[in-house]
Amino acid sequence: MTDFPRPVPGTGSLPWPNRRTLLGAALGGAVATGLPQLAGPAAAASWQQRWAPSARNDGLAAFETIEDDRADSHTSASPHIFTEGDNYRFAMHLADRDTSTDRQRHEVTGMRAPAGGSYLRWQQGESWRVTYSMYIPSTLRATTSFTHIMQMKQPGTGTSPIIVQSLRRVDGAQTIELKIFEQDILVGRTALSPLHNAWVDVDFQLKIGNGTSGTVRWILRKNGSTLIDARKTGVDTFLADRVRPKWGIYRSLGDTSDSLRDCHLLLTNMRGYQLV
């Protein structure tokens, strides 16, 4: 981590990257470049940039909603979701509780473009892509129960996730995985250790389809090297209404591996694209 500035004194905060990530690059501010294309007929189309918030300039107005300590369980530590320079930071403490007290949740939902304006609606039959860089410290560990750091959901209370990116213990080992939730279909899984205490680029692609017409692709890269590139076709990626992305930390307190710690998650260079 020697290529990053030093933390801000007295805050314990980590710096943001002083490099421009490949995944966040765009040509002419519209068509993404350096991003692998979906295979098949969709390859003739192009990814058009729809969302490119700046944490420094746009703040939390980049998102549709903010779910920060919904139960007011730890107000002395508020806010738990905030910006640090070019980063979005999600801080989680052992004392935090969601409205369901067996779990913790600090998440943001949706994408507003421009920031503070109308939110983007992901509809059935459309293809969407989000890219960003994430920093997972070693204190944010995989657990035996759920720890999600990204979800795709139908808006509304009581709805199940469609897709989850999770930190999960598998035979005792720490992993990061992507699953289609209700069908319990594993898209891909790789070791979490190489991701800890490093900036990792995420490329998530989704064709929204009911029944067997959906497609998911999930790519993780670190320092230009691909850690995983996994894809599932013929899957159900739609429930009702629309699909809305969520980011942050959402975890169960039912872990049996003694992995829960005060921790945080950093996100930066967030971009959203639609295939047109």
C-alpha positions as CSV (number, residue, x, y, z in Angstrom):
1,M,0.0,0.0,0.0
2,T,3.0,2.3,-0.4
3,D,1.5,4.0,-3.4
4,F,-1.3,5.6,-1.3
5,P,-1.3,8.8,0.8
6,R,-1.2,8.4,4.6
7,P,-4.4,8.1,6.6
8,V,-6.1,11.3,7.8
9,P,-4.7,11.9,11.3
10,G,-7.1,11.1,14.1
11,T,-9.7,9.5,11.9
12,G,-8.4,6.0,11.3
13,S,-9.5,6.5,7.8
14,L,-7.8,4.9,4.8
15,P,-6.8,6.9,1.7
16,W,-8.4,6.7,-1.7
17,P,-6.5,5.4,-4.7
18,N,-4.2,7.9,-6.5
19,R,-4.5,5.9,-9.7
20,R,-7.4,5.9,-12.2
21,T,-8.8,2.4,-12.4
22,L,-9.3,0.7,-15.7
23,L,-12.9,-0.3,-14.8
24,G,-13.9,3.3,-14.2
25,A,-12.5,4.7,-17.5
26,A,-14.9,5.9,-20.2
27,L,-14.4,7.1,-23.8
28,G,-16.0,10.5,-24.4
29,G,-17.8,10.1,-21.1
30,A,-20.3,7.7,-22.7
31,V,-19.1,4.4,-24.0
32,A,-17.1,2.3,-21.6
33,T,-13.7,1.1,-22.7
34,G,-11.4,-1.5,-21.2
35,L,-14.5,-3.5,-20.1
36,P,-15.1,-7.0,-21.5
37,Q,-18.3,-7.2,-23.6
38,L,-21.1,-9.7,-23.1
39,A,-20.9,-12.6,-25.5
40,G,-23.6,-13.4,-28.1
41,P,-26.0,-11.0,-29.9
42,A,-25.7,-8.3,-27.2
43,A,-22.0,-7.9,-28.2
44,A,-23.1,-5.7,-31.1
45,A,-24.5,-3.1,-28.7
46,S,-22.4,-0.9,-26.5
47,W,-22.3,0.0,-22.8
48,Q,-23.5,3.6,-22.3
49,Q,-22.5,5.3,-19.1
50,R,-25.5,6.4,-17.0
51,W,-24.0,7.0,-13.6
52,A,-20.7,8.4,-12.5
53,P,-20.9,9.9,-9.0
54,S,-18.1,11.6,-7.2
55,A,-18.0,10.9,-3.5
56,R,-16.1,14.2,-3.0
57,N,-18.5,16.4,-5.0
58,D,-21.9,14.5,-4.9
59,G,-21.7,12.8,-1.5
60,L,-24.6,10.5,-0.6
61,A,-26.9,12.3,-3.1
62,A,-25.6,9.8,-5.6
63,F,-27.9,7.1,-4.1
64,E,-31.7,6.6,-4.1
65,T,-31.9,5.9,-0.3
66,I,-29.6,5.6,2.7
67,E,-30.1,2.9,5.3
68,D,-27.9,4.1,8.1
69,D,-28.7,2.6,11.6
70,R,-32.4,2.4,10.9
71,A,-33.1,1.3,14.5
72,D,-31.0,4.2,16.0
73,S,-29.1,1.6,17.9
74,H,-25.7,3.4,18.0
75,T,-26.4,7.1,17.5
76,S,-23.2,8.2,19.2
77,A,-21.3,6.7,16.2
78,S,-23.5,8.3,13.5
79,P,-23.2,8.7,10.7
80,H,-22.1,5.1,9.8
81,I,-22.2,5.9,6.0
82,F,-20.2,8.9,4.9
83,T,-17.6,10.2,2.4
84,E,-13.9,10.4,2.8
85,G,-12.3,12.3,-0.1
86,D,-13.1,10.2,-3.1
87,N,-14.4,7.2,-1.1
88,Y,-17.7,6.1,0.3
89,R,-17.1,4.6,3.7
90,F,-19.4,2.1,5.5
91,A,-18.5,1.8,9.2
92,M,-19.8,-1.2,11.2
93,H,-19.5,-1.6,15.0
94,L,-20.3,-4.7,17.1
95,A,-22.8,-2.5,18.9
96,D,-24.9,-1.7,15.8
97,R,-28.3,-3.4,15.3
98,D,-30.8,-3.3,12.5
99,T,-34.6,-3.2,13.1
100,S,-34.3,-7.0,13.2
101,T,-32.0,-7.3,16.1
102,D,-30.3,-10.5,15.0
103,R,-28.5,-8.6,12.2
104,Q,-26.7,-5.4,11.3
105,R,-27.2,-3.2,8.2
106,H,-25.7,0.0,6.8
107,E,-26.4,0.2,3.1
108,V,-27.1,2.5,0.3
109,T,-29.6,1.7,-2.5
110,G,-30.1,2.7,-6.1
111,M,-28.4,5.2,-8.4
112,R,-29.4,8.9,-8.9
113,A,-28.3,10.5,-12.1
114,P,-27.5,13.3,-11.9
115,A,-26.8,13.1,-8.1
116,G,-29.9,14.2,-6.3
117,G,-32.0,13.8,-9.4
118,S,-34.2,11.0,-10.6
119,Y,-33.1,7.5,-9.9
120,L,-32.3,5.0,-12.6
121,R,-34.8,2.2,-13.1
122,W,-33.5,-1.2,-14.0
123,Q,-36.3,-2.9,-15.9
124,Q,-37.0,-6.4,-17.1
125,G,-35.3,-7.2,-20.4
126,E,-32.6,-4.6,-19.9
127,S,-28.9,-5.2,-19.4
128,W,-27.0,-3.2,-16.7
129,R,-23.5,-3.1,-15.4
130,V,-21.8,-1.5,-12.4
131,T,-18.1,-1.2,-11.9
132,Y,-16.2,0.1,-8.8
133,S,-13.2,-0.4,-6.6
134,M,-13.6,-1.8,-3.1
135,Y,-11.3,-1.9,-0.1
136,I,-12.0,-4.8,2.3
137,P,-9.9,-4.5,5.5
138,S,-8.9,-7.7,7.3
139,T,-11.3,-6.8,10.0
140,L,-14.2,-7.4,7.6
141,R,-14.2,-11.2,7.6
142,A,-16.2,-14.0,6.1
143,T,-18.7,-15.5,8.4
144,T,-20.6,-18.8,8.8
145,S,-23.9,-16.8,8.5
146,F,-24.6,-14.2,5.9
147,T,-22.4,-11.2,5.3
148,H,-23.5,-9.4,2.1
149,I,-21.5,-6.4,0.7
150,M,-23.6,-6.0,-2.5
151,Q,-27.2,-7.0,-3.3
152,M,-29.6,-6.8,-6.2
153,K,-33.2,-6.6,-4.9
154,Q,-36.7,-5.7,-5.8
155,P,-37.5,-2.4,-3.9
156,G,-39.8,-2.7,-1.0
157,T,-39.8,-4.2,2.5
158,G,-39.9,-8.0,3.0
159,T,-38.6,-8.8,-0.5
160,S,-35.8,-11.4,-0.9
161,P,-32.6,-10.6,-2.6
162,I,-32.2,-11.5,-6.2
163,I,-28.4,-11.7,-6.2
164,V,-25.9,-11.3,-3.4
165,Q,-22.1,-10.7,-3.2
166,S,-21.1,-12.2,0.1
167,L,-18.2,-13.0,2.4
168,R,-18.7,-16.6,3.5
169,R,-16.9,-19.3,5.4
170,V,-16.6,-22.5,3.3
171,D,-15.1,-25.5,5.1
172,G,-13.5,-22.9,7.5
173,A,-11.9,-20.9,4.7
174,Q,-12.7,-17.2,4.1
175,T,-14.2,-16.7,0.6
176,I,-16.0,-14.1,-1.4
177,E,-18.8,-15.3,-3.6
178,L,-21.7,-14.3,-5.9
179,K,-25.0,-16.2,-5.7
180,I,-28.4,-16.0,-7.3
181,F,-30.3,-16.0,-4.0
182,E,-33.6,-17.8,-4.3
183,Q,-32.4,-20.5,-6.7
184,D,-29.2,-20.9,-4.6
185,I,-27.1,-20.9,-7.7
186,L,-23.4,-20.1,-7.2
187,V,-22.1,-17.9,-9.9
188,G,-18.6,-17.9,-8.6
189,R,-16.4,-18.0,-5.5
190,T,-12.7,-17.2,-4.8
191,A,-10.5,-16.8,-1.8
192,L,-11.0,-13.7,0.3
193,S,-7.4,-13.4,1.6
194,P,-6.0,-11.9,-1.6
195,L,-8.6,-9.1,-1.4
196,H,-8.0,-8.1,2.2
197,N,-6.2,-4.7,2.7
198,A,-6.1,-4.0,-1.0
199,W,-8.1,-2.2,-3.7
200,V,-10.0,-4.6,-5.9
201,D,-11.9,-3.8,-9.0
202,V,-15.4,-5.2,-9.4
203,D,-17.3,-5.6,-12.7
204,F,-20.8,-6.8,-12.3
205,Q,-23.1,-7.4,-15.3
206,L,-26.7,-8.3,-15.3
207,K,-29.3,-9.1,-18.0
208,I,-32.7,-8.8,-16.2
209,G,-34.8,-11.7,-17.2
210,N,-37.7,-13.8,-15.7
211,G,-37.6,-17.6,-15.7
212,T,-34.5,-18.6,-17.7
213,S,-33.9,-15.4,-19.6
214,G,-31.4,-13.8,-17.2
215,T,-27.6,-13.6,-17.4
216,V,-25.0,-12.7,-14.7
217,R,-21.3,-12.0,-15.1
218,W,-19.0,-11.2,-12.2
219,I,-15.3,-10.2,-12.5
220,L,-12.8,-9.3,-9.8
221,R,-9.4,-7.8,-10.6
222,K,-6.5,-6.8,-8.5
223,N,-3.6,-4.8,-9.9
224,G,-4.7,-5.6,-13.4
225,S,-4.8,-9.4,-12.8
226,T,-8.1,-11.3,-12.9
227,L,-9.0,-13.1,-9.7
228,I,-12.2,-14.5,-11.0
229,D,-14.4,-14.2,-14.1
230,A,-17.6,-16.2,-13.7
231,R,-20.8,-16.2,-15.7
232,K,-24.3,-17.9,-15.5
233,T,-26.9,-17.9,-18.2
234,G,-30.4,-19.1,-18.3
235,V,-31.2,-17.9,-14.8
236,D,-34.0,-16.0,-13.1
237,T,-32.8,-12.4,-12.3
238,F,-36.2,-10.7,-11.9
239,L,-38.9,-10.8,-9.2
240,A,-41.3,-7.8,-9.9
241,D,-41.3,-4.1,-10.5
242,R,-37.6,-3.5,-11.1
243,V,-34.1,-4.4,-9.9
244,R,-32.3,-2.0,-7.5
245,P,-28.6,-2.4,-6.5
246,K,-27.5,-2.0,-2.9
247,W,-24.0,-1.6,-1.4
248,G,-22.7,-1.6,2.1
249,I,-22.4,-4.1,5.0
250,Y,-25.4,-6.3,5.8
251,R,-24.5,-9.2,8.2
252,S,-26.0,-11.7,10.6
253,L,-25.0,-11.8,14.2
254,G,-25.3,-15.6,14.1
255,D,-21.7,-16.2,13.1
256,T,-20.0,-19.2,14.9
257,S,-16.4,-18.6,13.7
258,D,-15.7,-15.6,16.0
259,S,-15.2,-13.4,12.9
260,L,-17.3,-10.4,13.8
261,R,-15.3,-7.3,14.5
262,D,-15.6,-3.5,14.3
263,C,-14.9,-3.0,10.6
264,H,-15.6,-0.9,7.5
265,L,-15.9,-1.1,3.7
266,L,-14.6,1.5,1.2
267,L,-16.0,2.0,-2.3
268,T,-14.8,4.4,-5.0
269,N,-14.9,5.1,-8.7
270,M,-18.5,3.9,-8.9
271,R,-19.9,3.7,-12.4
272,G,-23.2,2.5,-14.0
273,Y,-23.8,1.5,-17.6
274,Q,-26.7,0.3,-19.7
275,L,-26.4,-1.9,-22.8
276,V,-28.0,-0.1,-25.7
